[in-house]
Amino acid sequence: MSTREELLKEIDAFLQQTGMTKSVFGTLAANDDKFVERVRAGSGFTVRTLDRVRKFMSDYKPPSQKGSKSRPKRAAASHAAA
């Protein structure tokens, strides 16, 4: 399997796992919204770009979804019996 094929397989798995679009991925990972399309079409890429794209995928942490954060519970007011 070529480096291109390996990278495309990794990208496809990442996109499926995260739900990210190809253009957003390309922009964030390689500063090129057409990166995935270009690689699929046979365009070359540098080792530096390969390393940057792989690092992006390994370091990626999805943003928390709005409203999905649980609010901290308020401490119950303690009422001392007199």
N, C-alpha and C positions, 0 to 999 in steps of 0.2 A: 504494500500500500504506500502510495507517495505521501509526502508531507502535506500536499494540497488536500488529498483525500482524507487524511487523518484530521487535518484542521477542520474541514467541512463537516466531518462526522462529529467532532467535538462541538462545533458551533450549533449544528442541528439539535444535538442533545440539550445544549444550554438553552436554546430558544424554546424548545418544547417544555423544559423544566420551569423556565421563568415566565413564559408567555410573552417575552419581549419580541418586538418586531425586528426584522432584518435591518431596517434603516436605523432604528434607534440603537441597536447593537453596534452597527458599523460606526455610527457617530460617537458613541461612548467609548468603544474599544479601540478604534483606529482613526478617529476624526475624519471619517469618510462614510457618508450615509449609503453609498453604493458598494461598500467594501465586499459584502457577501456576494452580491451579484457579480462583481468583477472577478472574484476568486473562482466562482462557479464557471464563469466564461473563459477561464484560463489565464487571467492576468497574474503576473508574478507579484511577489511580495518579499520584502527583506526579512532577514532573520530578526532584525530589531522589531519590525511590525509583528512578526509571529510571536516573539516573546511578549510584546505589549498586549496582544490580544489574549494570549493564554493567561497572562497575569491578571488581566481584567476579569476573565471568567473565574479564576480561582479566588480572587479577592471580593467578588461581587456579593453584596448583601442587599436583598430586595428592600425597597423602602416600606416602612410600615404603612398599612392602609389607613386612611382617615377614618376615625371612629372605631378602629379595632383595638385601640389601646384601652386596657381596663383602668378604670379610675381607682386610685387608692381608696380604700374604705376609710371612712371617718372613724376615729376612735369613739367608742360609745361613751357618752357622758356618764361619769360615775356620780351617783347620788348616794351620799352617806346617810344612812338612817340615823335619825336623831333620837 
